[in-house]
Amino acid sequence: MGPQRAARFARLGVETVGQLLCLYPRGYIDYSSPVPVAAAPFDAPCTVQAQVLAKSAPVRISGGRKMFKVACADDTASLALTFFNSPYAVDKLEVAKEYLFYGKVGGGFSAREMVAPSFLPAGTSAPLTPIYPLTEGLSSTVVAGCAKAALQQVEDIPEPLPDALLEKYRMPGRAESLRMIHAPASLDEAGQARRRLIFEELFTLQLGMLLMRGREVAETGAPMRPVPVDAFERSLPFPLTGAQRRSIAEITADMAGKSPMNRLLQGDVGSGKTLVAAAGVYFAAQNGYQSVLMAPTEILARQHADTLSAHLEPLGIGVVLLTGSVKGKARTAALAAIASGEVQLVVGTHAVLSEPVAFHNLGLAVTDEQHRFGVRQRGLLAAKAVRPHLLVMSATPIPRTLALLMFGDLDISILDELPPGRQPVKTYAVTGAKRRDMYGFLQKQIAAGRQVYIVCPLIEEGESDLQAAITYADEVARPLLPGARVGVMHGRLKAADKAEVMRAFKAGELDVLVSTTVIEVGVDVPNATVMVVEDAERYGLSALHQLRGRVGRGAAESFCILLTDHATDAVRERLRFLCKTNDGFAVAKYDLDTRGPGDFFGSRQHGLPTLRIADLAADTRVLKAAQAEAVALLRADPGLKAPAHALLAEAVAALFEQSTSMN
């Protein structure tokens, strides 16, 4: 392979023969079962057989491109083919001859069309053609050819799975599976290969998660005795929910146990996770231990420091903020107070992981918004003490069964109740034609002394988020809200400037906050009653639900307005669903069912290793089997030390090394 082609493969993460063989097809072109043109499903790939009737002269379109039209038909309907900048493909098609065309059928029932289909002459006996993830300059044909050549040159592909598992689940061996997935004789054969490779990947993942947890079987370095947290609860101005009390009981029981706590605390927006964490900090302090809480941004760290100081300092628990912008004498004093044990809680960003931070006796480590942290960061945080207790908080609701499987190294507490008095946010989806009416509503809210968030449109190609935010504020928000005090938040702002904008908004010195940096809109401002999201169709429901949770934090009625000008029927249905429910777990399940896990896990699946073929949502049955088998294997060979499991141990190490190097 030449250097140019090798560079293209490198863009796909393929630099070795092994990585090439693990670049799995995402589907196949099957020419063997054509359907009549009239019966072809819309927007789903299929094969049709049709005769070419006529070819039109090319038409020049924008960007200097050429468009080619080819008219075809079978006995049931006509089919218009469109090709762009593909004279060679069109030249291959002969008028009056029949071809097998593969692609997505669009248009209406009376005028069907296909754009840039793959095709073969009718009557051709073609094997299944794999479709690969691609990058510019690489076609599926090229990737398939390279994979085929690699398979021919690799003499011995080792088998990591035990023979007993292959027999139990009737799976082909690894070498046979790789051949079958890259060059299957049938869709059934491809399915067998996919099932085996998905099992292998999830089995390896679960082994890694369980081994991480197994490392903590040793006794904790922060042994604690059961102490009551009644004084903490009595100090609160409102009663805890049943879910909060249950979670606090689970956390304090873990911390009083012999081995370190490894617990995920997940709850909907506004369910009171921070107070539960505060109870854990109080429990640790009563046992003479320090705690640390790490948030993903300086703004959220400052918010946590303010909230926790208000609840804990009256109880004699000192709190210090340590972020990148704490410098000079203030930083020196903070580090000294941490090292001496003068303060019992450190709140910060990644700065708490830096080398100069030495704890007096760290017993509890808390991370907020876990999906922003990789496995490596959690390890670094825990490494600040000898096997401390670890509490991970996430505001992204995940259906419980999936969470149990996904966070195989963590126990789970779920906050599924909202504190009393918290009103549901009224949600409306409208088109841009209603923008002026909406701004009239915003003016009334501002006149009543309320505040507004506006998440401005997502950035167009070539436009920075600074330009997008300032342009929107100057050309839309300020003209339509004359007299309103409008602040702007964007990614180019320094941390100190972001903090100042948020301080001004929280203090009521701004009426409107226009923001592109959505994740930064995480500050608790009870006086903010309206969240406006432009281009709402471009966000997943879980992301929109998180934004909606920024309002409705005070006593006043609150609203979320979703603006969209490009909604398909599917998008309209999704937005209607969000308008009908405030339940984050229901939203997450809907997102999983309709869009898959990427929507709220992100492509990185919450810091887990990137999966090449398995899907944490779609493959839950295989995931359950893989987890059960991983538990059984580690029961028999706790550290994968047996010679027969050496390849498995290597596969686990490789999978998690890839994850930590990328986090």
Secondary structure as UniProt FT lines:
FT   HELIX           3..11
FT   TURN            12..13
FT   HELIX           17..21
FT   STRAND          27..29
FT   HELIX           37..39
FT   STRAND          45..55
FT   STRAND          59..60
FT   HELIX           62..64
FT   STRAND          66..73
FT   STRAND          78..84
FT   HELIX           87..92
FT   TURN            95..96
FT   STRAND          98..107
FT   STRAND          112..115
FT   STRAND          118..121
FT   TURN            122..123
FT   STRAND          129..131
FT   TURN            136..137
FT   HELIX           140..153
FT   HELIX           163..168
FT   TURN            169..170
FT   HELIX           174..182
FT   HELIX           187..214
FT   HELIX           215..217
FT   HELIX           230..234
FT   HELIX           242..255
FT   STRAND          262..267
FT   TURN            269..270
FT   HELIX           273..286
FT   TURN            287..288
FT   STRAND          290..294
FT   HELIX           298..312
FT   HELIX           313..315
FT   STRAND          319..322
FT   TURN            324..325
FT   HELIX           328..340
FT   STRAND          345..348
FT   HELIX           350..353
FT   TURN            355..356
FT   STRAND          362..367
FT   HELIX           370..372
FT   HELIX           375..382
FT   TURN            383..384
FT   STRAND          389..394
FT   HELIX           400..406
FT   TURN            407..409
FT   STRAND          411..415
FT   TURN            420..421
FT   STRAND          426..430
FT   HELIX           432..434
FT   HELIX           435..447
FT   TURN            448..449
FT   STRAND          451..455
FT   TURN            461..462
FT   HELIX           465..472
FT   HELIX           473..477
FT   HELIX           478..480
FT   TURN            482..483
FT   STRAND          486..489
FT   TURN            491..492
FT   HELIX           495..506
FT   TURN            507..508
FT   STRAND          512..515
FT   HELIX           518..520
FT   TURN            526..527
FT   STRAND          528..533
FT   TURN            534..535
FT   HELIX           536..538
FT   HELIX           541..548
FT   TURN            549..550
FT   STRAND          559..563
FT   HELIX           569..580
FT   HELIX           584..595
FT   HELIX           598..601
FT   TURN            602..607
FT   TURN            616..619
FT   HELIX           620..636
FT   TURN            638..639
FT   HELIX           643..645
FT   HELIX           646..662
//
